[in-house]
Amino acid sequence: MTTIGFIGSGHIGSQLARLAVARGYDVVLSNSRGPETLRSLVEELGEHASAGTPAEAAAAGDLVVVTTPLAAEATLPVEELAGKIVIDTNNYYPQRDGHIAELDDESTTVAERLQKVLPTSHVVKAFNHIGAADLTGQSLPAGTPDRRALIVAGNDPAARERVAALVDEFGFDAVDIGELAEGWRAQRDMPAYGPRFDVAGLREALAAAKR
Ligand SMILES: NC(=O)c1ccc[n+]([C@@H]2O[C@H](COP(=O)([O-])OP(=O)(O)OC[C@H]3O[C@@H](n4cnc5c(N)ncnc54)[C@H](OP(=O)(O)O)[C@@H]3O)[C@@H](O)[C@H]2O)c1
C-alpha cells in the first residue's frame, strides 16, 4: 500500500487526492490552517484518507505532493521530506506570490527553487499545466485514443519514471521532458499551459515555447 502525502489540499491537492483514493492509495492531507479544517474533505474521500500537519503528511507519504502558493516554500518540513519523491504542481503568480526576481527574469524555475529548498528530496514537476477540474474531468484509461498528455520533469530519472507511472495511473499520458530546468516549457503563459493536448500536440506545444 502506497501513501501519498499532501502539503496543500486546495483545488489541486483535493483533486489529486480524489484520483489517488479511487486507485487504492492512502492519502494524508494537510494545509496551513490545521487538520480540523480538512474534516469534510477527509469524510468525502473515505477510509483511505486522513489529515495531519504538513510534517505528518510528509512523514507518512511514500510520495509527497507540494501544491501551495510559493510562500509555503519557507515552512516546508525539509527533514520529513528528505530522500522522498516530491511532486511539485506549483506555478508562479506574482499577484499571489509577490514578485520574485529570479522568476521574473526567468533565470530559474519554480521547481528548481523547490529543489534548492529540499536538497535531498527528488523533486518532480507534474500536474502544473492542467486546470484542477480537468484532473478528474479529463482522466481516461491508458490506451484511449487522444488521451490528454502531461509533462514530468526532474533531475532524478528514477523519480521521473515513478511519477510518470503515477500520471498514467491517474489517467494521463506522461511526456518526460528531462531535468527540472526544462520545466519552463510548461509554465504559465506558454502554449502547453492550460489547453488539452495529446502526446503529439503537447510535444509540439513544448517545442513552440519561447522564454
Ligand atoms: N487551480 C488550478 O487549476 C491549478 C492548476 C495547476 C497548478 N496550480 C498550482 O498549484 C498550486 C496549488 O493551487 P490550488 O489552486 O490548489 O491552490 P489553493 O486552492 O489556493 O490551495 C492551496 C493550498 O495550499 C495550502 N497552503 C498554503 N500555505 C501553506 C503552507 N505554508 N503549508 C501548508 N499548506 C499551505 C492551503 O491551505 P490553507 O487553505 O489552509 O491556507 C491550501 O490547502 C499553486 O501553486 C497553483 O498555482 C493550480
The ligand as an SDF file (V2000), in Angstrom:
LIG
                    3D

 48 52  0  0  0  0  0  0  0  0999 V2000
   -6.0730   25.6990   -9.5070 N   0  0  0  0  0  0  0  0  0  0  0  0
   -5.5800   25.2060  -10.6160 C   0  0  0  0  0  0  0  0  0  0  0  0
   -6.3280   24.9100  -11.5890 O   0  0  0  0  0  0  0  0  0  0  0  0
   -4.0970   24.9320  -10.7250 C   0  0  0  0  0  0  0  0  0  0  0  0
   -3.6460   24.1640  -11.8200 C   0  0  0  0  0  0  0  0  0  0  0  0
   -2.3000   23.7880  -11.8870 C   0  0  0  0  0  0  0  0  0  0  0  0
   -1.4150   24.2320  -10.9040 C   0  0  0  0  0  0  0  0  0  0  0  0
   -1.8590   25.0340   -9.8940 N   0  0  0  0  0  0  0  0  0  0  0  0
   -0.8540   25.4930   -8.9010 C   0  0  0  0  0  0  0  0  0  0  0  0
   -0.8390   24.5210   -7.8540 O   0  0  0  0  0  0  0  0  0  0  0  0
   -0.6880   25.1830   -6.5770 C   0  0  0  0  0  0  0  0  0  0  0  0
   -1.9420   24.9320   -5.7430 C   0  0  0  0  0  0  0  0  0  0  0  0
   -3.0350   25.5200   -6.4260 O   0  0  0  0  0  0  0  0  0  0  0  0
   -4.5180   25.4210   -5.8650 P   0  0  0  0  0  0  0  0  0  0  0  0
   -5.3880   26.0090   -6.9040 O   0  0  0  0  0  0  0  0  0  0  0  0
   -4.7700   24.0490   -5.3610 O   0  0  0  0  0  0  0  0  0  0  0  0
   -4.4180   26.4480   -4.6380 O   0  0  0  0  0  0  0  0  0  0  0  0
   -5.4820   26.6120   -3.4620 P   0  0  0  0  0  0  0  0  0  0  0  0
   -6.7900   26.0560   -3.8480 O   0  0  0  0  0  0  0  0  0  0  0  0
   -5.3770   28.0190   -3.0300 O   0  0  0  0  0  0  0  0  0  0  0  0
   -4.8680   25.6640   -2.3160 O   0  0  0  0  0  0  0  0  0  0  0  0
   -3.6430   25.9500   -1.7340 C   0  0  0  0  0  0  0  0  0  0  0  0
   -3.4320   25.0030   -0.5790 C   0  0  0  0  0  0  0  0  0  0  0  0
   -2.1480   25.2560   -0.0120 O   0  0  0  0  0  0  0  0  0  0  0  0
   -2.2960   25.3280    1.3930 C   0  0  0  0  0  0  0  0  0  0  0  0
   -1.2080   26.0870    1.9810 N   0  0  0  0  0  0  0  0  0  0  0  0
   -0.9380   27.4040    1.8520 C   0  0  0  0  0  0  0  0  0  0  0  0
    0.1580   27.7220    2.5580 N   0  0  0  0  0  0  0  0  0  0  0  0
    0.5870   26.5810    3.1370 C   0  0  0  0  0  0  0  0  0  0  0  0
    1.6520   26.2560    3.9970 C   0  0  0  0  0  0  0  0  0  0  0  0
    2.5360   27.1840    4.3940 N   0  0  0  0  0  0  0  0  0  0  0  0
    1.7850   24.9640    4.4140 N   0  0  0  0  0  0  0  0  0  0  0  0
    0.9060   24.0180    4.0160 C   0  0  0  0  0  0  0  0  0  0  0  0
   -0.1280   24.2730    3.1990 N   0  0  0  0  0  0  0  0  0  0  0  0
   -0.2840   25.5320    2.7650 C   0  0  0  0  0  0  0  0  0  0  0  0
   -3.6350   25.9510    1.5910 C   0  0  0  0  0  0  0  0  0  0  0  0
   -4.0750   25.7370    2.8940 O   0  0  0  0  0  0  0  0  0  0  0  0
   -4.9870   26.8230    3.6570 P   0  0  0  0  0  0  0  0  0  0  0  0
   -6.2140   26.9670    2.8200 O   0  0  0  0  0  0  0  0  0  0  0  0
   -5.2080   26.2200    4.9910 O   0  0  0  0  0  0  0  0  0  0  0  0
   -4.1560   28.0890    3.6840 O   0  0  0  0  0  0  0  0  0  0  0  0
   -4.4500   25.1770    0.5570 C   0  0  0  0  0  0  0  0  0  0  0  0
   -4.8040   23.9070    1.0480 O   0  0  0  0  0  0  0  0  0  0  0  0
   -0.4670   26.6520   -6.9100 C   0  0  0  0  0  0  0  0  0  0  0  0
    0.9210   26.9080   -6.9880 O   0  0  0  0  0  0  0  0  0  0  0  0
   -1.1440   26.8280   -8.2610 C   0  0  0  0  0  0  0  0  0  0  0  0
   -0.6120   27.9320   -8.9760 O   0  0  0  0  0  0  0  0  0  0  0  0
   -3.1730   25.3660   -9.7690 C   0  0  0  0  0  0  0  0  0  0  0  0
  1  2  1  0
  2  3  2  0
  2  4  1  0
  4  5  1  0
  4 48  2  0
  5  6  2  0
  6  7  1  0
  7  8  2  0
  8  9  1  0
  8 48  1  0
  9 10  1  0
  9 46  1  0
 10 11  1  0
 11 12  1  0
 11 44  1  0
 12 13  1  0
 13 14  1  0
 14 15  2  0
 14 16  1  0
 14 17  1  0
 17 18  1  0
 18 19  2  0
 18 20  1  0
 18 21  1  0
 21 22  1  0
 22 23  1  0
 23 24  1  0
 23 42  1  0
 24 25  1  0
 25 26  1  0
 25 36  1  0
 26 27  1  0
 26 35  1  0
 27 28  2  0
 28 29  1  0
 29 30  1  0
 29 35  2  0
 30 31  1  0
 30 32  2  0
 32 33  1  0
 33 34  2  0
 34 35  1  0
 36 37  1  0
 36 42  1  0
 37 38  1  0
 38 39  2  0
 38 40  1  0
 38 41  1  0
 42 43  1  0
 44 45  1  0
 44 46  1  0
 46 47  1  0
M  CHG  2   8   1  16  -1
M  END
$$$$
